[in-house]
């Protein structure tokens, strides 16, 4: 009987270690699932991992704040400043809707660049319109540097940098959902992106 209890105790301890390891490794496993989804151009799987509406709103808030900050300096004393800011805000929404999309996120994760080619836009059936799904298409640039780490128990940071594209890194943030599920919900864009764009 003592031996049986010892075996059960060891089994329970082993299970606990495995569960703990899975819990800790779950964000890296989610990133790998996302990479595989991009390889297959599986938009349904991508949308399970990426909260595009929240990501777009997060980006729009940052972009509009950056535009306002830059405009306040450059358009000081200009009687048409308010109109210019209003036009910029109107243009930024559809632009971000295109950039923060499966195709746009694929460009970011493969090169560190926030842009998409027109041929990469999704068609009305929610799939890539001009290319066949092959695993050879999603090939990260050799110049792309990726760092991943926990920021706290329930948040995980993916930092992407490519010195040939932009001097500062762009970061994506994942939030834990439940025990070991994760979803991309936030993005951090350096001010230099907006300085060079607007």
GROMACS elastic network, one bead per residue, 0.5 to 0.9 nm:
[ bonds ]
;  ai    aj funct       b0    kb
    1     4     6  0.50446   500
    1     5     6  0.63040   500
    1     6     6  0.86184   500
    2     5     6  0.50777   500
    2     6     6  0.61518   500
    2     7     6  0.87015   500
    3     7     6  0.62166   500
    3     8     6  0.85923   500
    4     7     6  0.51081   500
    4     8     6  0.61645   500
    4     9     6  0.84678   500
    5     8     6  0.50135   500
    5     9     6  0.59437   500
    5    10     6  0.85319   500
    6    10     6  0.61511   500
    6    11     6  0.85413   500
    7    10     6  0.51142   500
    7    11     6  0.61068   500
    7    12     6  0.85704   500
    8    12     6  0.60838   500
    8    13     6  0.85033   500
    9    12     6  0.51245   500
    9    13     6  0.61160   500
    9    14     6  0.85224   500
   10    13     6  0.50195   500
   10    14     6  0.60104   500
   10    15     6  0.85137   500
   11    14     6  0.50298   500
   11    15     6  0.60976   500
   11    16     6  0.85102   500
   12    15     6  0.50700   500
   12    16     6  0.61030   500
   12    17     6  0.86657   500
   13    16     6  0.50091   500
   13    17     6  0.62691   500
   13    18     6  0.87313   500
   14    17     6  0.51337   500
   14    18     6  0.63030   500
   14    19     6  0.86478   500
   15    18     6  0.51066   500
   15    19     6  0.60889   500
   15    20     6  0.84492   500
   16    19     6  0.51303   500
   16    20     6  0.60062   500
   16    21     6  0.84857   500
   17    20     6  0.50563   500
   17    21     6  0.60408   500
   17    22     6  0.85707   500
   18    21     6  0.50497   500
   18    22     6  0.61344   500
   18    23     6  0.85184   500
   19    22     6  0.51049   500
   19    23     6  0.60915   500
   19    24     6  0.86325   500
   20    23     6  0.50007   500
   20    24     6  0.61787   500
   20    25     6  0.85409   500
   21    24     6  0.51413   500
   21    25     6  0.59911   500
   21    26     6  0.83336   500
   22    25     6  0.50948   500
   22    26     6  0.57029   500
   22    29     6  0.88732   500
   22   180     6  0.76451   500
   23    26     6  0.53485   500
   23    27     6  0.84044   500
   23   179     6  0.70531   500
   23   180     6  0.55978   500
   24    27     6  0.74811   500
   24    28     6  0.87129   500
   24   153     6  0.89486   500
   24   180     6  0.82790   500
   25    28     6  0.56044   500
   25    29     6  0.63780   500
   25    30     6  0.88637   500
   25   180     6  0.86483   500
   26    30     6  0.61427   500
   26    31     6  0.87233   500
   26   180     6  0.54995   500
   26   181     6  0.70431   500
   26   182     6  0.77634   500
   27    31     6  0.62576   500
   27    32     6  0.86470   500
   27   149     6  0.89127   500
   27   150     6  0.86425   500
   27   156     6  0.69198   500
   27   174     6  0.79343   500
   27   176     6  0.81610   500
   27   180     6  0.76286   500
   27   181     6  0.76592   500
   27   182     6  0.63678   500
   28    31     6  0.50862   500
   28    32     6  0.62975   500
   28    33     6  0.87099   500
   28   148     6  0.80371   500
   28   149     6  0.89878   500
   29    32     6  0.50658   500
   29    33     6  0.62865   500
   29    34     6  0.87062   500
   30    34     6  0.62197   500
   30    35     6  0.86686   500
   30    49     6  0.76352   500
   30   180     6  0.89502   500
   30   181     6  0.74523   500
   30   182     6  0.65707   500
   30   183     6  0.83204   500
   31    34     6  0.50047   500
   31    35     6  0.62557   500
   31    36     6  0.87101   500
   31    49     6  0.87698   500
   31   158     6  0.89246   500
   31   182     6  0.89621   500
   32    35     6  0.50196   500
   32    36     6  0.62604   500
   32    37     6  0.85956   500
   33    36     6  0.51006   500
   33    37     6  0.61426   500
   33    38     6  0.87012   500
   33    45     6  0.83670   500
   33    46     6  0.85857   500
   33    49     6  0.85113   500
   34    38     6  0.62945   500
   34    39     6  0.86647   500
   34    45     6  0.75600   500
   34    46     6  0.61224   500
   34    49     6  0.69081   500
   34    50     6  0.86488   500
   35    38     6  0.51670   500
   35    39     6  0.62810   500
   35    40     6  0.87941   500
   35    46     6  0.89142   500
   35   106     6  0.87946   500
   35   109     6  0.86085   500
   35   138     6  0.81831   500
   36    40     6  0.63123   500
   36    41     6  0.83427   500
   36    42     6  0.84437   500
   36   135     6  0.82888   500
   37    40     6  0.51698   500
   37    41     6  0.57087   500
   37    43     6  0.72435   500
   37    44     6  0.85225   500
   37    45     6  0.60270   500
   37    46     6  0.59157   500
   38    42     6  0.63283   500
   38    43     6  0.78420   500
   38    45     6  0.88384   500
   38    46     6  0.72067   500
   38   102     6  0.80088   500
   38   103     6  0.87108   500
   38   106     6  0.66508   500
   38   135     6  0.84336   500
   38   137     6  0.89790   500
   38   138     6  0.67046   500
   39    42     6  0.77987   500
   39   133     6  0.72146   500
   39   134     6  0.64751   500
   39   136     6  0.74087   500
   39   137     6  0.68229   500
   39   138     6  0.53408   500
   39   139     6  0.85504   500
   40    43     6  0.86575   500
   40   133     6  0.54881   500
   40   134     6  0.62867   500
   40   135     6  0.62799   500
   40   138     6  0.87463   500
   41    44     6  0.88923   500
   41    45     6  0.88137   500
   41    46     6  0.82180   500
   41   102     6  0.83561   500
   41   103     6  0.88008   500
   41   127     6  0.73716   500
   41   128     6  0.71347   500
   41   132     6  0.88335   500
   41   133     6  0.59911   500
   41   134     6  0.81993   500
   41   135     6  0.89016   500
   42    45     6  0.55637   500
   42    46     6  0.63089   500
   42    47     6  0.87835   500
   42   127     6  0.78423   500
   42   133     6  0.87296   500
   43    47     6  0.60112   500
   43    48     6  0.85599   500
   43   102     6  0.67619   500
   43   126     6  0.70509   500
   43   127     6  0.66036   500
   43   128     6  0.87019   500
   44    47     6  0.51982   500
   44    48     6  0.63589   500
   44    49     6  0.89835   500
   44   126     6  0.88151   500
   45    48     6  0.50589   500
   45    49     6  0.66546   500
   45    50     6  0.87551   500
   46    49     6  0.53243   500
   46    50     6  0.59843   500
   46    51     6  0.89963   500
   46   102     6  0.70657   500
   47    51     6  0.64409   500
   47    52     6  0.71132   500
   47   102     6  0.80110   500
   48    51     6  0.73671   500
   48   183     6  0.74996   500
   49   174     6  0.89547   500
   49   181     6  0.86121   500
   49   182     6  0.67084   500
   49   184     6  0.61929   500
   50    53     6  0.89023   500
   50    54     6  0.89031   500
   50    55     6  0.79011   500
   50   102     6  0.88471   500
   50   174     6  0.85494   500
   50   182     6  0.87939   500
   50   183     6  0.54174   500
   50   185     6  0.66223   500
   51    54     6  0.56082   500
   51    55     6  0.60536   500
   51    56     6  0.86369   500
   51   183     6  0.65115   500
   51   184     6  0.58545   500
   51   185     6  0.54489   500
   51   186     6  0.86279   500
   52    56     6  0.59420   500
   52    57     6  0.85361   500
   52    97     6  0.88979   500
   52   100     6  0.68088   500
   52   101     6  0.69049   500
   52   102     6  0.85874   500
   52   184     6  0.81599   500
   52   185     6  0.74875   500
   53    56     6  0.52323   500
   53    57     6  0.63047   500
   53    58     6  0.86576   500
   53    97     6  0.88519   500
   53   100     6  0.88477   500
   53   185     6  0.86630   500
   54    57     6  0.51554   500
   54    58     6  0.60994   500
   54    59     6  0.85962   500
   54   184     6  0.89010   500
   54   185     6  0.58770   500
   54   186     6  0.73054   500
   55    58     6  0.50949   500
   55    59     6  0.61832   500
   55    60     6  0.85886   500
   55   100     6  0.72382   500
   55   184     6  0.74976   500
   55   185     6  0.52124   500
   55   186     6  0.52934   500
   55   187     6  0.66133   500
   56    59     6  0.50841   500
   56    60     6  0.60170   500
   56    61     6  0.85791   500
   56    93     6  0.86333   500
   56    96     6  0.65870   500
   56    97     6  0.65249   500
   56    99     6  0.88036   500
   56   100     6  0.60340   500
   56   101     6  0.87115   500
   56   186     6  0.85992   500
   56   187     6  0.88117   500
   57    61     6  0.61396   500
   57    62     6  0.86515   500
   57    96     6  0.89983   500
   58    61     6  0.53385   500
   58    62     6  0.64680   500
   58    63     6  0.87164   500
   58   185     6  0.81178   500
   58   186     6  0.62055   500
   58   187     6  0.67695   500
   58   188     6  0.86435   500
   59    62     6  0.51764   500
   59    63     6  0.59826   500
   59    64     6  0.85095   500
   59    96     6  0.74219   500
   59   100     6  0.83734   500
   59   186     6  0.78403   500
   59   187     6  0.64600   500
   59   188     6  0.77297   500
   59   189     6  0.78467   500
   60    63     6  0.50034   500
   60    64     6  0.59122   500
   60    65     6  0.83437   500
   60    92     6  0.74031   500
   60    93     6  0.68322   500
   60    96     6  0.69694   500
   61    64     6  0.54114   500
   61    65     6  0.61717   500
   61    66     6  0.86286   500
   62    65     6  0.52421   500
   62    66     6  0.61911   500
   62    67     6  0.86999   500
   62   188     6  0.81153   500
   62   189     6  0.76365   500
   63    66     6  0.50803   500
   63    67     6  0.61594   500
   63    68     6  0.86388   500
   63    89     6  0.89175   500
   63    92     6  0.78196   500
   63   189     6  0.83927   500
   63   191     6  0.89029   500
   63   194     6  0.72135   500
   64    68     6  0.61062   500
   64    69     6  0.85263   500
   64    88     6  0.84377   500
   64    89     6  0.65052   500
   64    92     6  0.77952   500
   65    68     6  0.51571   500
   65    69     6  0.61845   500
   65    70     6  0.87001   500
   66    69     6  0.50855   500
   66    70     6  0.61922   500
   66    71     6  0.84427   500
   66   191     6  0.69713   500
   66   194     6  0.67106   500
   66   195     6  0.84128   500
   67    70     6  0.52111   500
   67    71     6  0.58529   500
   67    72     6  0.83833   500
   67    85     6  0.75687   500
   67    88     6  0.77673   500
   67    89     6  0.81403   500
   67   194     6  0.73252   500
   67   195     6  0.86653   500
   67   198     6  0.73232   500
   68    71     6  0.50740   500
   68    72     6  0.59418   500
   68    73     6  0.87567   500
   68    85     6  0.70266   500
   69    72     6  0.53452   500
   69    73     6  0.68383   500
   70    73     6  0.54610   500
   70    74     6  0.62309   500
   70    75     6  0.83158   500
   70   194     6  0.86898   500
   70   195     6  0.76901   500
   70   198     6  0.84694   500
   71    74     6  0.50728   500
   71    75     6  0.53421   500
   71    76     6  0.75965   500
   71    81     6  0.74929   500
   71    84     6  0.85089   500
   71    85     6  0.70467   500
   72    75     6  0.57170   500
   72    76     6  0.57769   500
   72    81     6  0.82269   500
   73    76     6  0.56274   500
   74    77     6  0.89218   500
   74    78     6  0.87409   500
   74    81     6  0.89945   500
   75    78     6  0.52405   500
   75    79     6  0.84306   500
   75    80     6  0.81567   500
   75    81     6  0.55050   500
   75    82     6  0.88506   500
   75    84     6  0.87820   500
   76    79     6  0.85714   500
   76    81     6  0.73922   500
   77    80     6  0.88023   500
   77    81     6  0.78346   500
   78    81     6  0.53091   500
   78    82     6  0.85901   500
   79    82     6  0.74925   500
   79    83     6  0.85517   500
   80    83     6  0.53308   500
   80    84     6  0.62018   500
   80    85     6  0.87757   500
   81    84     6  0.50483   500
   81    85     6  0.62009   500
   81    86     6  0.85794   500
   82    85     6  0.51949   500
   82    86     6  0.61597   500
   82    87     6  0.86868   500
   83    86     6  0.50411   500
   83    87     6  0.62103   500
   83    88     6  0.86221   500
   84    87     6  0.51577   500
   84    88     6  0.61678   500
   84    89     6  0.86470   500
   85    88     6  0.50410   500
   85    89     6  0.61601   500
   85    90     6  0.86055   500
   86    89     6  0.52123   500
   86    90     6  0.62773   500
   86    91     6  0.87868   500
   87    90     6  0.50433   500
   87    91     6  0.62534   500
   87    92     6  0.86689   500
   88    91     6  0.51598   500
   88    92     6  0.61097   500
   88   198     6  0.87708   500
   89    92     6  0.52306   500
   89    93     6  0.69470   500
   90    93     6  0.62045   500
   90    94     6  0.80117   500
   91    94     6  0.62529   500
   91    95     6  0.66035   500
   91    96     6  0.89642   500
   92    95     6  0.51592   500
   92    96     6  0.60698   500
   92    97     6  0.85616   500
   93    96     6  0.53508   500
   93    97     6  0.62143   500
   93    98     6  0.88764   500
   94    98     6  0.64350   500
   94    99     6  0.87759   500
   95    98     6  0.53363   500
   95    99     6  0.63218   500
   95   100     6  0.86432   500
   96   100     6  0.57417   500
   96   101     6  0.85120   500
   97   100     6  0.54316   500
   97   101     6  0.66349   500
   98   101     6  0.57242   500
   98   102     6  0.89822   500
   98   103     6  0.83218   500
   98   104     6  0.68175   500
   98   115     6  0.87665   500
   98   116     6  0.78747   500
   98   121     6  0.75585   500
   99   102     6  0.85183   500
   99   103     6  0.76945   500
   99   105     6  0.71514   500
   99   114     6  0.66983   500
   99   115     6  0.60848   500
   99   116     6  0.65645   500
  100   103     6  0.79856   500
  100   104     6  0.55255   500
  100   105     6  0.60655   500
  100   114     6  0.86529   500
  101   105     6  0.58680   500
  101   106     6  0.83241   500
  101   121     6  0.83175   500
  101   122     6  0.83113   500
  102   105     6  0.52053   500
  102   106     6  0.60859   500
  102   107     6  0.87469   500
  102   121     6  0.85243   500
  102   122     6  0.79383   500
  102   128     6  0.88261   500
  103   106     6  0.50664   500
  103   107     6  0.64239   500
  103   108     6  0.88416   500
  103   115     6  0.89645   500
  103   116     6  0.66294   500
  103   117     6  0.86270   500
  103   120     6  0.58688   500
  103   121     6  0.61703   500
  103   122     6  0.71323   500
  103   128     6  0.75543   500
  104   107     6  0.51408   500
  104   108     6  0.64067   500
  104   109     6  0.87829   500
  104   113     6  0.89366   500
  104   114     6  0.67796   500
  104   115     6  0.60293   500
  104   116     6  0.52217   500
  104   117     6  0.85529   500
  104   120     6  0.81143   500
  104   121     6  0.80916   500
  105   109     6  0.61011   500
  105   110     6  0.84645   500
  105   114     6  0.77123   500
  105   115     6  0.86011   500
  105   116     6  0.86359   500
  106   109     6  0.51635   500
  106   110     6  0.59996   500
  106   111     6  0.84244   500
  106   116     6  0.86658   500
  106   138     6  0.76844   500
  107   110     6  0.52585   500
  107   111     6  0.58912   500
  107   112     6  0.70029   500
  107   113     6  0.62384   500
  107   114     6  0.66373   500
  107   115     6  0.64685   500
  107   116     6  0.63644   500
  107   138     6  0.89251   500
  107   140     6  0.89368   500
  108   111     6  0.55068   500
  108   114     6  0.53263   500
  108   115     6  0.73281   500
  108   116     6  0.88229   500
  108   160     6  0.80273   500
  108   170     6  0.87277   500
  109   112     6  0.57801   500
  109   113     6  0.79640   500
  109   140     6  0.70044   500
  109   144     6  0.85079   500
  109   146     6  0.88430   500
  109   160     6  0.73246   500
  110   113     6  0.80340   500
  110   138     6  0.67736   500
  110   139     6  0.62006   500
  110   141     6  0.58216   500
  110   144     6  0.73393   500
  111   114     6  0.85020   500
  111   139     6  0.87456   500
  111   140     6  0.59648   500
  111   141     6  0.52071   500
  111   142     6  0.84448   500
  111   143     6  0.76051   500
  111   144     6  0.58314   500
  111   160     6  0.85545   500
  111   161     6  0.83693   500
  111   162     6  0.69822   500
  111   165     6  0.81682   500
  112   140     6  0.88631   500
  112   141     6  0.83513   500
  112   143     6  0.88952   500
  112   144     6  0.62853   500
  112   145     6  0.82940   500
  112   160     6  0.57497   500
  112   161     6  0.56889   500
  112   162     6  0.56015   500
  112   165     6  0.71025   500
  112   166     6  0.80410   500
  112   169     6  0.80327   500
  112   170     6  0.73514   500
  113   116     6  0.87081   500
  113   161     6  0.86850   500
  113   162     6  0.78267   500
  113   165     6  0.62932   500
  113   166     6  0.77026   500
  113   170     6  0.88544   500
  116   119     6  0.82196   500
  116   120     6  0.63937   500
  116   121     6  0.73895   500
  117   120     6  0.52918   500
  117   121     6  0.71242   500
  118   121     6  0.55768   500
  119   122     6  0.84401   500
  119   128     6  0.82923   500
  119   129     6  0.70657   500
  119   130     6  0.59545   500
  119   131     6  0.83210   500
  120   128     6  0.61535   500
  120   129     6  0.68279   500
  120   130     6  0.67922   500
  120   131     6  0.79181   500
  121   127     6  0.84552   500
  121   128     6  0.63754   500
  121   129     6  0.68398   500
  121   130     6  0.85040   500
  122   125     6  0.76031   500
  122   126     6  0.54846   500
  122   127     6  0.52245   500
  122   129     6  0.58147   500
  122   130     6  0.88693   500
  123   126     6  0.54786   500
  123   127     6  0.58276   500
  123   128     6  0.63289   500
  123   129     6  0.53353   500
  123   130     6  0.89095   500
  124   127     6  0.75662   500
  124   129     6  0.87874   500
  125   128     6  0.86561   500
  125   129     6  0.86671   500
  126   129     6  0.85098   500
  128   131     6  0.64026   500
  128   132     6  0.80316   500
  128   133     6  0.83998   500
  129   132     6  0.84527   500
  131   134     6  0.86078   500
  132   137     6  0.89931   500
  133   136     6  0.86974   500
  133   137     6  0.77562   500
  134   137     6  0.59031   500
  134   138     6  0.80839   500
  135   138     6  0.62353   500
  135   139     6  0.83137   500
  136   139     6  0.65087   500
  139   142     6  0.87835   500
  140   143     6  0.83207   500
  140   144     6  0.67984   500
  141   144     6  0.52790   500
  141   145     6  0.87639   500
  141   162     6  0.86326   500
  142   145     6  0.80220   500
  143   161     6  0.83232   500
  143   162     6  0.57139   500
  143   163     6  0.74703   500
  143   164     6  0.73840   500
  144   160     6  0.69075   500
  144   161     6  0.58053   500
  144   163     6  0.80388   500
  144   164     6  0.88903   500
  145   159     6  0.79553   500
  145   160     6  0.58098   500
  145   161     6  0.51664   500
  145   162     6  0.62039   500
  145   163     6  0.88805   500
  145   169     6  0.89491   500
  146   158     6  0.68848   500
  146   159     6  0.55744   500
  146   161     6  0.66288   500
  147   157     6  0.79752   500
  147   158     6  0.58775   500
  147   159     6  0.50209   500
  147   160     6  0.67417   500
  147   161     6  0.86926   500
  148   156     6  0.72853   500
  148   157     6  0.56000   500
  148   159     6  0.62445   500
  148   160     6  0.89383   500
  149   152     6  0.89938   500
  149   155     6  0.88824   500
  149   156     6  0.58154   500
  149   157     6  0.54798   500
  149   158     6  0.69428   500
  149   159     6  0.86731   500
  150   153     6  0.67318   500
  150   154     6  0.78050   500
  150   155     6  0.59828   500
  150   157     6  0.60626   500
  151   154     6  0.78782   500
  151   155     6  0.55652   500
  151   156     6  0.56094   500
  151   157     6  0.64644   500
  152   155     6  0.52872   500
  152   156     6  0.71248   500
  153   156     6  0.80307   500
  153   176     6  0.82901   500
  154   174     6  0.82261   500
  154   175     6  0.57526   500
  154   177     6  0.81959   500
  154   182     6  0.88028   500
  155   173     6  0.67954   500
  155   174     6  0.56439   500
  155   176     6  0.62815   500
  155   182     6  0.87462   500
  156   172     6  0.83861   500
  156   173     6  0.56731   500
  156   174     6  0.50441   500
  156   175     6  0.65501   500
  156   176     6  0.80748   500
  156   182     6  0.87161   500
  156   184     6  0.89982   500
  157   171     6  0.66358   500
  157   172     6  0.58982   500
  157   174     6  0.64434   500
  158   170     6  0.84176   500
  158   171     6  0.54675   500
  158   172     6  0.50917   500
  158   173     6  0.62798   500
  158   174     6  0.80189   500
  159   169     6  0.62187   500
  159   170     6  0.58985   500
  159   172     6  0.65041   500
  159   173     6  0.87155   500
  160   168     6  0.88559   500
  160   169     6  0.53310   500
  160   170     6  0.52550   500
  160   171     6  0.59563   500
  160   172     6  0.81204   500
  161   164     6  0.89295   500
  161   165     6  0.81786   500
  161   166     6  0.72640   500
  161   167     6  0.76462   500
  161   168     6  0.65215   500
  161   170     6  0.63608   500
  161   171     6  0.85776   500
  162   165     6  0.54536   500
  162   166     6  0.60758   500
  162   167     6  0.72265   500
  162   168     6  0.80048   500
  162   169     6  0.73107   500
  163   166     6  0.52777   500
  163   167     6  0.50750   500
  163   168     6  0.74564   500
  163   169     6  0.85359   500
  164   167     6  0.75541   500
  166   169     6  0.72840   500
  166   170     6  0.89037   500
  166   192     6  0.80598   500
  166   193     6  0.75475   500
  167   192     6  0.81256   500
  168   189     6  0.87481   500
  168   190     6  0.64081   500
  168   191     6  0.89740   500
  168   192     6  0.76602   500
  168   193     6  0.86623   500
  169   188     6  0.86992   500
  169   189     6  0.77356   500
  169   190     6  0.70838   500
  170   187     6  0.74759   500
  170   188     6  0.58680   500
  170   189     6  0.52768   500
  170   190     6  0.66188   500
  171   186     6  0.83168   500
  171   187     6  0.56462   500
  171   188     6  0.50075   500
  171   189     6  0.68745   500
  171   190     6  0.89753   500
  172   184     6  0.68644   500
  172   185     6  0.77540   500
  172   186     6  0.57434   500
  172   188     6  0.63857   500
  172   189     6  0.89872   500
  173   183     6  0.83084   500
  173   184     6  0.56738   500
  173   185     6  0.60838   500
  173   187     6  0.60007   500
  173   188     6  0.80409   500
  174   182     6  0.60251   500
  174   183     6  0.51021   500
  174   185     6  0.57430   500
  174   186     6  0.68576   500
  175   181     6  0.84634   500
  175   182     6  0.54907   500
  175   183     6  0.54474   500
  175   184     6  0.64625   500
  175   185     6  0.66609   500
  175   186     6  0.85483   500
  176   179     6  0.73866   500
  176   180     6  0.67307   500
  176   181     6  0.57734   500
  176   183     6  0.66261   500
  177   180     6  0.68103   500
  177   182     6  0.53888   500
  177   183     6  0.70634   500
  178   181     6  0.59730   500
  178   182     6  0.81658   500
  179   182     6  0.89345   500
  184   187     6  0.83891   500
  189   192     6  0.83554   500
  189   193     6  0.69910   500
  189   194     6  0.84921   500
  190   193     6  0.58252   500
  190   194     6  0.76778   500
  191   194     6  0.54897   500
  191   195     6  0.63204   500
  191   196     6  0.88744   500
  192   196     6  0.61489   500
  192   197     6  0.84775   500
  193   196     6  0.54541   500
  193   197     6  0.62111   500
  193   198     6  0.86473   500
  194   198     6  0.56955   500
  195   198     6  0.58376   500
